[in-house]
Amino acid sequence: MSKSATMSLRLTHELKEKLGQLARETDRTPSAIAQQGLSEYVDQRLWMLSEIDKSIEDFKEGRTVPHTEAVARIHATIARYEKVDP
């Protein structure tokens, strides 16, 4: 387990209450719940920013699909999945 650091932050009263409720209902500490949630949020945001950077690079390099082709692909994908029985 990596070393931890202390960080102080402000929460709305409503969020603090929800955090406490979730902690009680899952038998975890509010700190553990907050750390997991913040970790997942930060990881997701960093991934998203990385993907945006890749998309910008693709655009700059001309690796794009015309709008009409993109829409056609989307409609074809939807049509394929509409035919699948759940």
PDB file as gemmi writes it, atoms N, CA and C in Angstrom:
CRYST1    1.000    1.000    1.000  90.00  90.00  90.00 P 1                      
ATOM      1  N   MET A   1       0.848  -1.176   0.000  1.00  0.00           N  
ATOM      2  CA  MET A   1       0.000   0.000   0.000  1.00  0.00           C  
ATOM      3  C   MET A   1       0.892   1.237   0.000  1.00  0.00           C  
ATOM      4  N   SER A   2       0.556   2.197  -0.829  1.00  0.00           N  
ATOM      5  CA  SER A   2       1.364   3.409  -0.893  1.00  0.00           C  
ATOM      6  C   SER A   2       1.077   4.309   0.305  1.00  0.00           C  
ATOM      7  N   LYS A   3       2.042   5.167   0.585  1.00  0.00           N  
ATOM      8  CA  LYS A   3       1.868   6.102   1.686  1.00  0.00           C  
ATOM      9  C   LYS A   3       0.723   7.051   1.365  1.00  0.00           C  
ATOM     10  N   SER A   4       0.068   7.513   2.386  1.00  0.00           N  
ATOM     11  CA  SER A   4      -1.026   8.450   2.171  1.00  0.00           C  
ATOM     12  C   SER A   4      -0.622   9.839   2.645  1.00  0.00           C  
ATOM     13  N   ALA A   5      -1.328  10.808   2.136  1.00  0.00           N  
ATOM     14  CA  ALA A   5      -1.115  12.198   2.520  1.00  0.00           C  
ATOM     15  C   ALA A   5      -2.451  12.773   2.951  1.00  0.00           C  
ATOM     16  N   THR A   6      -2.392  13.748   3.788  1.00  0.00           N  
ATOM     17  CA  THR A   6      -3.604  14.397   4.255  1.00  0.00           C  
ATOM     18  C   THR A   6      -3.909  15.587   3.379  1.00  0.00           C  
ATOM     19  N   MET A   7      -5.175  15.710   3.031  1.00  0.00           N  
ATOM     20  CA  MET A   7      -5.635  16.839   2.220  1.00  0.00           C  
ATOM     21  C   MET A   7      -6.940  17.331   2.814  1.00  0.00           C  
ATOM     22  N   SER A   8      -7.051  18.606   2.930  1.00  0.00           N  
ATOM     23  CA  SER A   8      -8.268  19.195   3.469  1.00  0.00           C  
ATOM     24  C   SER A   8      -9.088  19.775   2.326  1.00  0.00           C  
ATOM     25  N   LEU A   9     -10.392  19.489   2.333  1.00  0.00           N  
ATOM     26  CA  LEU A   9     -11.236  20.069   1.303  1.00  0.00           C  
ATOM     27  C   LEU A   9     -12.597  20.392   1.877  1.00  0.00           C  
ATOM     28  N   ARG A  10     -13.270  21.284   1.200  1.00  0.00           N  
ATOM     29  CA  ARG A  10     -14.600  21.696   1.642  1.00  0.00           C  
ATOM     30  C   ARG A  10     -15.651  20.942   0.849  1.00  0.00           C  
ATOM     31  N   LEU A  11     -16.676  20.471   1.558  1.00  0.00           N  
ATOM     32  CA  LEU A  11     -17.805  19.791   0.954  1.00  0.00           C  
ATOM     33  C   LEU A  11     -19.075  20.512   1.344  1.00  0.00           C  
ATOM     34  N   THR A  12     -20.074  20.411   0.498  1.00  0.00           N  
ATOM     35  CA  THR A  12     -21.371  20.930   0.920  1.00  0.00           C  
ATOM     36  C   THR A  12     -21.878  20.036   2.051  1.00  0.00           C  
ATOM     37  N   HIS A  13     -22.745  20.577   2.864  1.00  0.00           N  
ATOM     38  CA  HIS A  13     -23.320  19.794   3.949  1.00  0.00           C  
ATOM     39  C   HIS A  13     -24.039  18.567   3.381  1.00  0.00           C  
ATOM     40  N   GLU A  14     -24.739  18.750   2.273  1.00  0.00           N  
ATOM     41  CA  GLU A  14     -25.476  17.649   1.643  1.00  0.00           C  
ATOM     42  C   GLU A  14     -24.527  16.528   1.196  1.00  0.00           C  
ATOM     43  N   LEU A  15     -23.420  16.890   0.569  1.00  0.00           N  
ATOM     44  CA  LEU A  15     -22.466  15.873   0.117  1.00  0.00           C  
ATOM     45  C   LEU A  15     -21.829  15.162   1.309  1.00  0.00           C  
ATOM     46  N   LYS A  16     -21.517  15.894   2.347  1.00  0.00           N  
ATOM     47  CA  LYS A  16     -20.933  15.277   3.539  1.00  0.00           C  
ATOM     48  C   LYS A  16     -21.897  14.270   4.150  1.00  0.00           C  
ATOM     49  N   GLU A  17     -23.174  14.622   4.186  1.00  0.00           N  
ATOM     50  CA  GLU A  17     -24.186  13.701   4.721  1.00  0.00           C  
ATOM     51  C   GLU A  17     -24.303  12.460   3.853  1.00  0.00           C  
ATOM     52  N   LYS A  18     -24.297  12.639   2.531  1.00  0.00           N  
ATOM     53  CA  LYS A  18     -24.377  11.494   1.623  1.00  0.00           C  
ATOM     54  C   LYS A  18     -23.159  10.594   1.769  1.00  0.00           C  
ATOM     55  N   LEU A  19     -22.000  11.193   1.913  1.00  0.00           N  
ATOM     56  CA  LEU A  19     -20.770  10.436   2.110  1.00  0.00           C  
ATOM     57  C   LEU A  19     -20.859   9.614   3.390  1.00  0.00           C  
ATOM     58  N   GLY A  20     -21.352  10.219   4.442  1.00  0.00           N  
ATOM     59  CA  GLY A  20     -21.526   9.503   5.713  1.00  0.00           C  
ATOM     60  C   GLY A  20     -22.526   8.366   5.592  1.00  0.00           C  
ATOM     61  N   GLN A  21     -23.620   8.613   4.875  1.00  0.00           N  
ATOM     62  CA  GLN A  21     -24.634   7.573   4.670  1.00  0.00           C  
ATOM     63  C   GLN A  21     -24.051   6.389   3.905  1.00  0.00           C  
ATOM     64  N   LEU A  22     -23.333   6.685   2.828  1.00  0.00           N  
ATOM     65  CA  LEU A  22     -22.723   5.615   2.034  1.00  0.00           C  
ATOM     66  C   LEU A  22     -21.707   4.848   2.867  1.00  0.00           C  
ATOM     67  N   ALA A  23     -20.938   5.546   3.662  1.00  0.00           N  
ATOM     68  CA  ALA A  23     -19.948   4.892   4.523  1.00  0.00           C  
ATOM     69  C   ALA A  23     -20.632   3.946   5.503  1.00  0.00           C  
ATOM     70  N   ARG A  24     -21.703   4.408   6.122  1.00  0.00           N  
ATOM     71  CA  ARG A  24     -22.419   3.563   7.072  1.00  0.00           C  
ATOM     72  C   ARG A  24     -23.007   2.335   6.387  1.00  0.00           C  
ATOM     73  N   GLU A  25     -23.614   2.550   5.224  1.00  0.00           N  
ATOM     74  CA  GLU A  25     -24.298   1.452   4.533  1.00  0.00           C  
ATOM     75  C   GLU A  25     -23.335   0.430   3.934  1.00  0.00           C  
ATOM     76  N   THR A  26     -22.091   0.816   3.727  1.00  0.00           N  
ATOM     77  CA  THR A  26     -21.100  -0.107   3.157  1.00  0.00           C  
ATOM     78  C   THR A  26     -20.055  -0.530   4.185  1.00  0.00           C  
ATOM     79  N   ASP A  27     -20.236  -0.103   5.412  1.00  0.00           N  
ATOM     80  CA  ASP A  27     -19.324  -0.435   6.502  1.00  0.00           C  
ATOM     81  C   ASP A  27     -17.888  -0.051   6.170  1.00  0.00           C  
ATOM     82  N   ARG A  28     -17.738   1.156   5.633  1.00  0.00           N  
ATOM     83  CA  ARG A  28     -16.421   1.702   5.310  1.00  0.00           C  
ATOM     84  C   ARG A  28     -16.320   3.080   5.942  1.00  0.00           C  
ATOM     85  N   THR A  29     -15.135   3.635   5.937  1.00  0.00           N  
ATOM     86  CA  THR A  29     -14.975   4.979   6.481  1.00  0.00           C  
ATOM     87  C   THR A  29     -15.306   6.013   5.396  1.00  0.00           C  
ATOM     88  N   PRO A  30     -15.753   7.193   5.802  1.00  0.00           N  
ATOM     89  CA  PRO A  30     -15.968   8.248   4.808  1.00  0.00           C  
ATOM     90  C   PRO A  30     -14.689   8.557   4.026  1.00  0.00           C  
ATOM     91  N   SER A  31     -13.543   8.478   4.686  1.00  0.00           N  
ATOM     92  CA  SER A  31     -12.279   8.741   4.020  1.00  0.00           C  
ATOM     93  C   SER A  31     -12.015   7.716   2.919  1.00  0.00           C  
ATOM     94  N   ALA A  32     -12.291   6.437   3.191  1.00  0.00           N  
ATOM     95  CA  ALA A  32     -12.073   5.390   2.189  1.00  0.00           C  
ATOM     96  C   ALA A  32     -13.009   5.581   1.001  1.00  0.00           C  
ATOM     97  N   ILE A  33     -14.259   5.922   1.274  1.00  0.00           N  
ATOM     98  CA  ILE A  33     -15.221   6.157   0.194  1.00  0.00           C  
ATOM     99  C   ILE A  33     -14.772   7.347  -0.650  1.00  0.00           C  
ATOM    100  N   ALA A  34     -14.381   8.433   0.004  1.00  0.00           N  
ATOM    101  CA  ALA A  34     -13.948   9.631  -0.718  1.00  0.00           C  
ATOM    102  C   ALA A  34     -12.692   9.357  -1.542  1.00  0.00           C  
ATOM    103  N   GLN A  35     -11.754   8.619  -0.981  1.00  0.00           N  
ATOM    104  CA  GLN A  35     -10.522   8.316  -1.712  1.00  0.00           C  
ATOM    105  C   GLN A  35     -10.825   7.485  -2.958  1.00  0.00           C  
ATOM    106  N   GLN A  36     -11.663   6.470  -2.828  1.00  0.00           N  
ATOM    107  CA  GLN A  36     -11.998   5.636  -3.974  1.00  0.00           C  
ATOM    108  C   GLN A  36     -12.714   6.466  -5.047  1.00  0.00           C  
ATOM    109  N   GLY A  37     -13.678   7.264  -4.623  1.00  0.00           N  
ATOM    110  CA  GLY A  37     -14.415   8.083  -5.581  1.00  0.00           C  
ATOM    111  C   GLY A  37     -13.531   9.095  -6.283  1.00  0.00           C  
ATOM    112  N   LEU A  38     -12.679   9.747  -5.542  1.00  0.00           N  
ATOM    113  CA  LEU A  38     -11.778  10.740  -6.130  1.00  0.00           C  
ATOM    114  C   LEU A  38     -10.772  10.074  -7.061  1.00  0.00           C  
ATOM    115  N   SER A  39     -10.280   8.917  -6.665  1.00  0.00           N  
ATOM    116  CA  SER A  39      -9.329   8.189  -7.504  1.00  0.00           C  
ATOM    117  C   SER A  39      -9.968   7.797  -8.835  1.00  0.00           C  
ATOM    118  N   GLU A  40     -11.178   7.264  -8.786  1.00  0.00           N  
ATOM    119  CA  GLU A  40     -11.871   6.874 -10.013  1.00  0.00           C  
ATOM    120  C   GLU A  40     -12.159   8.091 -10.890  1.00  0.00           C  
ATOM    121  N   TYR A  41     -12.571   9.204 -10.276  1.00  0.00           N  
ATOM    122  CA  TYR A  41     -12.863  10.427 -11.013  1.00  0.00           C  
ATOM    123  C   TYR A  41     -11.610  10.953 -11.716  1.00  0.00           C  
ATOM    124  N   VAL A  42     -10.510  11.026 -10.977  1.00  0.00           N  
ATOM    125  CA  VAL A  42      -9.265  11.550 -11.536  1.00  0.00           C  
ATOM    126  C   VAL A  42      -8.764  10.644 -12.664  1.00  0.00           C  
ATOM    127  N   ASP A  43      -8.808   9.327 -12.451  1.00  0.00           N  
ATOM    128  CA  ASP A  43      -8.375   8.399 -13.504  1.00  0.00           C  
ATOM    129  C   ASP A  43      -9.216   8.570 -14.763  1.00  0.00           C  
ATOM    130  N   GLN A  44     -10.519   8.688 -14.600  1.00  0.00           N  
ATOM    131  CA  GLN A  44     -11.416   8.837 -15.750  1.00  0.00           C  
ATOM    132  C   GLN A  44     -11.152  10.145 -16.477  1.00  0.00           C  
ATOM    133  N   ARG A  45     -10.968  11.216 -15.749  1.00  0.00           N  
ATOM    134  CA  ARG A  45     -10.704  12.520 -16.371  1.00  0.00           C  
ATOM    135  C   ARG A  45      -9.369  12.541 -17.090  1.00  0.00           C  
ATOM    136  N   LEU A  46      -8.352  11.945 -16.497  1.00  0.00           N  
ATOM    137  CA  LEU A  46      -7.048  11.890 -17.156  1.00  0.00           C  
ATOM    138  C   LEU A  46      -7.125  11.064 -18.437  1.00  0.00           C  
ATOM    139  N   TRP A  47      -7.858   9.949 -18.398  1.00  0.00           N  
ATOM    140  CA  TRP A  47      -8.052   9.139 -19.602  1.00  0.00           C  
ATOM    141  C   TRP A  47      -8.755   9.961 -20.675  1.00  0.00           C  
ATOM    142  N   MET A  48      -9.811  10.671 -20.281  1.00  0.00           N  
ATOM    143  CA  MET A  48     -10.570  11.464 -21.232  1.00  0.00           C  
ATOM    144  C   MET A  48      -9.695  12.548 -21.869  1.00  0.00           C  
ATOM    145  N   LEU A  49      -8.899  13.232 -21.089  1.00  0.00           N  
ATOM    146  CA  LEU A  49      -8.010  14.261 -21.635  1.00  0.00           C  
ATOM    147  C   LEU A  49      -6.997  13.662 -22.593  1.00  0.00           C  
ATOM    148  N   SER A  50      -6.489  12.482 -22.267  1.00  0.00           N  
ATOM    149  CA  SER A  50      -5.559  11.797 -23.153  1.00  0.00           C  
ATOM    150  C   SER A  50      -6.229  11.447 -24.481  1.00  0.00           C  
ATOM    151  N   GLU A  51      -7.449  10.964 -24.419  1.00  0.00           N  
ATOM    152  CA  GLU A  51      -8.182  10.615 -25.643  1.00  0.00           C  
ATOM    153  C   GLU A  51      -8.490  11.856 -26.478  1.00  0.00           C  
ATOM    154  N   ILE A  52      -8.782  12.964 -25.823  1.00  0.00           N  
ATOM    155  CA  ILE A  52      -9.009  14.217 -26.545  1.00  0.00           C  
ATOM    156  C   ILE A  52      -7.737  14.636 -27.273  1.00  0.00           C  
ATOM    157  N   ASP A  53      -6.600  14.542 -26.582  1.00  0.00           N  
ATOM    158  CA  ASP A  53      -5.316  14.879 -27.217  1.00  0.00           C  
ATOM    159  C   ASP A  53      -5.060  13.998 -28.439  1.00  0.00           C  
ATOM    160  N   LYS A  54      -5.356  12.692 -28.313  1.00  0.00           N  
ATOM    161  CA  LYS A  54      -5.185  11.784 -29.447  1.00  0.00           C  
ATOM    162  C   LYS A  54      -6.096  12.193 -30.603  1.00  0.00           C  
ATOM    163  N   SER A  55      -7.323  12.573 -30.295  1.00  0.00           N  
ATOM    164  CA  SER A  55      -8.270  12.984 -31.336  1.00  0.00           C  
ATOM    165  C   SER A  55      -7.806  14.253 -32.040  1.00  0.00           C  
ATOM    166  N   ILE A  56      -7.272  15.180 -31.290  1.00  0.00           N  
ATOM    167  CA  ILE A  56      -6.760  16.423 -31.878  1.00  0.00           C  
ATOM    168  C   ILE A  56      -5.595  16.097 -32.809  1.00  0.00           C  
ATOM    169  N   GLU A  57      -4.727  15.189 -32.381  1.00  0.00           N  
ATOM    170  CA  GLU A  57      -3.599  14.789 -33.220  1.00  0.00           C  
ATOM    171  C   GLU A  57      -4.094  14.101 -34.494  1.00  0.00           C  
ATOM    172  N   ASP A  58      -5.092  13.228 -34.354  1.00  0.00           N  
ATOM    173  CA  ASP A  58      -5.676  12.581 -35.539  1.00  0.00           C  
ATOM    174  C   ASP A  58      -6.217  13.630 -36.507  1.00  0.00           C  
ATOM    175  N   PHE A  59      -6.902  14.623 -35.984  1.00  0.00           N  
ATOM    176  CA  PHE A  59      -7.462  15.681 -36.833  1.00  0.00           C  
ATOM    177  C   PHE A  59      -6.350  16.436 -37.552  1.00  0.00           C  
ATOM    178  N   LYS A  60      -5.312  16.792 -36.807  1.00  0.00           N  
ATOM    179  CA  LYS A  60      -4.194  17.521 -37.412  1.00  0.00           C  
ATOM    180  C   LYS A  60      -3.519  16.707 -38.510  1.00  0.00           C  
ATOM    181  N   GLU A  61      -3.480  15.384 -38.349  1.00  0.00           N  
ATOM    182  CA  GLU A  61      -2.828  14.509 -39.320  1.00  0.00           C  
ATOM    183  C   GLU A  61      -3.778  14.076 -40.438  1.00  0.00           C  
ATOM    184  N   GLY A  62      -5.008  14.572 -40.401  1.00  0.00           N  
ATOM    185  CA  GLY A  62      -5.956  14.256 -41.463  1.00  0.00           C  
ATOM    186  C   GLY A  62      -6.640  12.909 -41.326  1.00  0.00           C  
ATOM    187  N   ARG A  63      -6.509  12.291 -40.170  1.00  0.00           N  
ATOM    188  CA  ARG A  63      -7.163  11.000 -39.940  1.00  0.00           C  
ATOM    189  C   ARG A  63      -8.581  11.247 -39.445  1.00  0.00           C  
ATOM    190  N   THR A  64      -9.448  11.624 -40.391  1.00  0.00           N  
ATOM    191  CA  THR A  64     -10.822  11.951 -40.062  1.00  0.00           C  
ATOM    192  C   THR A  64     -11.772  11.187 -40.973  1.00  0.00           C  
ATOM    193  N   VAL A  65     -13.037  11.194 -40.606  1.00  0.00           N  
ATOM    194  CA  VAL A  65     -14.095  10.575 -41.399  1.00  0.00           C  
ATOM    195  C   VAL A  65     -15.111  11.671 -41.691  1.00  0.00           C  
ATOM    196  N   PRO A  66     -15.545  11.787 -42.951  1.00  0.00           N  
ATOM    197  CA  PRO A  66     -16.563  12.791 -43.263  1.00  0.00           C  
ATOM    198  C   PRO A  66     -17.842  12.560 -42.443  1.00  0.00           C  
ATOM    199  N   HIS A  67     -18.523  13.632 -42.141  1.00  0.00           N  
ATOM    200  CA  HIS A  67     -19.718  13.570 -41.306  1.00  0.00           C  
ATOM    201  C   HIS A  67     -20.735  12.569 -41.837  1.00  0.00           C  
ATOM    202  N   THR A  68     -21.004  12.614 -43.135  1.00  0.00           N  
ATOM    203  CA  THR A  68     -22.012  11.714 -43.707  1.00  0.00           C  
ATOM    204  C   THR A  68     -21.620  10.245 -43.514  1.00  0.00           C  
ATOM    205  N   GLU A  69     -20.335   9.944 -43.636  1.00  0.00           N  
ATOM    206  CA  GLU A  69     -19.878   8.564 -43.425  1.00  0.00           C  
ATOM    207  C   GLU A  69     -20.006   8.167 -41.960  1.00  0.00           C  
ATOM    208  N   ALA A  70     -19.677   9.079 -41.076  1.00  0.00           N  
ATOM    209  CA  ALA A  70     -19.789   8.790 -39.641  1.00  0.00           C  
ATOM    210  C   ALA A  70     -21.244   8.504 -39.269  1.00  0.00           C  
ATOM    211  N   VAL A  71     -22.165   9.318 -39.787  1.00  0.00           N  
ATOM    212  CA  VAL A  71     -23.589   9.117 -39.500  1.00  0.00           C  
ATOM    213  C   VAL A  71     -24.048   7.780 -40.069  1.00  0.00           C  
ATOM    214  N   ALA A  72     -23.607   7.446 -41.267  1.00  0.00           N  
ATOM    215  CA  ALA A  72     -23.983   6.168 -41.874  1.00  0.00           C  
ATOM    216  C   ALA A  72     -23.477   4.999 -41.019  1.00  0.00           C  
ATOM    217  N   ARG A  73     -22.269   5.098 -40.516  1.00  0.00           N  
ATOM    218  CA  ARG A  73     -21.728   4.040 -39.653  1.00  0.00           C  
ATOM    219  C   ARG A  73     -22.546   3.898 -38.374  1.00  0.00           C  
ATOM    220  N   ILE A  74     -22.910   5.022 -37.800  1.00  0.00           N  
ATOM    221  CA  ILE A  74     -23.704   4.998 -36.565  1.00  0.00           C  
ATOM    222  C   ILE A  74     -25.052   4.338 -36.817  1.00  0.00           C  
ATOM    223  N   HIS A  75     -25.713   4.724 -37.899  1.00  0.00           N  
ATOM    224  CA  HIS A  75     -27.019   4.129 -38.226  1.00  0.00           C  
ATOM    225  C   HIS A  75     -26.894   2.629 -38.490  1.00  0.00           C  
ATOM    226  N   ALA A  76     -25.838   2.212 -39.159  1.00  0.00           N  
ATOM    227  CA  ALA A  76     -25.624   0.787 -39.429  1.00  0.00           C  
ATOM    228  C   ALA A  76     -25.411   0.021 -38.130  1.00  0.00           C  
ATOM    229  N   THR A  77     -24.663   0.590 -37.211  1.00  0.00           N  
ATOM    230  CA  THR A  77     -24.426  -0.061 -35.924  1.00  0.00           C  
ATOM    231  C   THR A  77     -25.722  -0.188 -35.141  1.00  0.00           C  
ATOM    232  N   ILE A  78     -26.516   0.874 -35.113  1.00  0.00           N  
ATOM    233  CA  ILE A  78     -27.799   0.833 -34.411  1.00  0.00           C  
ATOM    234  C   ILE A  78     -28.691  -0.237 -35.032  1.00  0.00           C  
ATOM    235  N   ALA A  79     -28.746  -0.276 -36.342  1.00  0.00           N  
ATOM    236  CA  ALA A  79     -29.583  -1.262 -37.037  1.00  0.00           C  
ATOM    237  C   ALA A  79     -29.161  -2.690 -36.692  1.00  0.00           C  
ATOM    238  N   ARG A  80     -27.852  -2.937 -36.625  1.00  0.00           N  
ATOM    239  CA  ARG A  80     -27.359  -4.277 -36.265  1.00  0.00           C  
ATOM    240  C   ARG A  80     -27.824  -4.682 -34.874  1.00  0.00           C  
ATOM    241  N   TYR A  81     -27.760  -3.759 -33.934  1.00  0.00           N  
ATOM    242  CA  TYR A  81     -28.118  -4.094 -32.556  1.00  0.00           C  
ATOM    243  C   TYR A  81     -29.620  -4.143 -32.344  1.00  0.00           C  
ATOM    244  N   GLU A  82     -30.373  -3.465 -33.156  1.00  0.00           N  
ATOM    245  CA  GLU A  82     -31.837  -3.530 -33.052  1.00  0.00           C  
ATOM    246  C   GLU A  82     -32.345  -4.906 -33.472  1.00  0.00           C  
ATOM    247  N   LYS A  83     -31.596  -5.608 -34.322  1.00  0.00           N  
ATOM    248  CA  LYS A  83     -31.983  -6.935 -34.815  1.00  0.00           C  
ATOM    249  C   LYS A  83     -31.635  -8.045 -33.835  1.00  0.00           C  
ATOM    250  N   VAL A  84     -30.799  -7.754 -32.841  1.00  0.00           N  
ATOM    251  CA  VAL A  84     -30.354  -8.767 -31.889  1.00  0.00           C  
ATOM    252  C   VAL A  84     -31.412  -8.926 -30.809  1.00  0.00           C  
ATOM    253  N   ASP A  85     -31.810 -10.187 -30.571  1.00  0.00           N  
ATOM    254  CA  ASP A  85     -32.751 -10.464 -29.484  1.00  0.00           C  
ATOM    255  C   ASP A  85     -32.020 -10.443 -28.153  1.00  0.00           C  
ATOM    256  N   PRO A  86     -32.590  -9.776 -27.157  1.00  0.00           N  
ATOM    257  CA  PRO A  86     -31.922  -9.724 -25.837  1.00  0.00           C  
ATOM    258  C   PRO A  86     -31.908 -11.039 -25.121  1.00  0.00           C  
TER     259      PRO A  86                                                      
END                                                                             
